[in-house]
């Protein structure tokens, strides 16, 4: 690998880094960090507010605005532009930090079969899964993934970024820090969503066998990262939780931590959006029992994504040790969640994004949703997360208006 840069690109990246460093040095960043820590420690001072544009970033920092040519430098430039955009337009509680993370380069071979999808011409549009596992003979083609740590490529990127920006921002290696225990997400891309649903009734033994393979592979993969010492702590001020919020907390790493990161020093994320239609008993048998051996390896657990969890909260609370964050999606009964979570877990509320992403925004309705939820969840440690956004109709000010409104309401109702 060889990273190519010219003088104009070097100046651009250093200018962007300087701007990001200026914003990171402002006192408001430390204030935001302390608010997150209090919320995640179940001692909230007010509800936290976070905007995650996700696919909407394509409008906010469009590809044509990224000038660098080298793929590595384009990623670096995009990150810096996003940090600057966050401070200037997204007036939420996300803290800007004076650092750049360079990911450890890891190669993962997959499981020996090719997952196939039929995609539309529209970028980010829905796609159809063409199952790779149609018979038991196809399942027998699965094999353990080959995982390789590319230390040479990692060191080259670290050295390059350090020489380029190290006097402006801290340049750090970021090892594996995201642990998504979403086994059914992997399964449906092999088997197909509709066929997975049929398997529960027509072929439950096969369903269990496939889930056993995926569980064992995920455990093996995570333990390999621990053995190879390529884990990074994920409880920092800008570490995202899978359910949506930020993970800043003092409860980790474990008390006997001495510098080498282990799985028990980290946060894991469990979810199973694909089985939202399963009964609690089916969810327990076919999903949760396969996730638990993985989640049990970690120090804290975050559970849920877009699926409505209200009918499954009892199972999740009773079975998952060291549970801290729970997703309350637009399809979850908010009052049920508040009654069951109380202030024993963080209530990660995700309002439906359509009032902000539709052709005509409805800020009054968006505010009413937040006020209503904070009344319902009074006494809970609430985090309000705007996500699942693919467009802002090319009006970035919508994010500014929403985030300023949400912070104002959170402060008023503290």
Beta strands, then each sheet from edge to edge (+ up, - down):
strand 1: 48-51
strand 2: 99-103
strand 3: 106-108
strand 4: 116-119
strand 5: 127-130
strand 6: 147-149
strand 7: 170-174
strand 8: 180-181
strand 9: 267-270
strand 10: 300-303
strand 11: 323-328
strand 12: 346-349
strand 13: 381-386
sheet 1: 1+ 13+ 12+ 11+ 10+ 9+ 8+
sheet 2: 2+ 7+
sheet 3: 3+ 6-
sheet 4: 4+ 5-
end
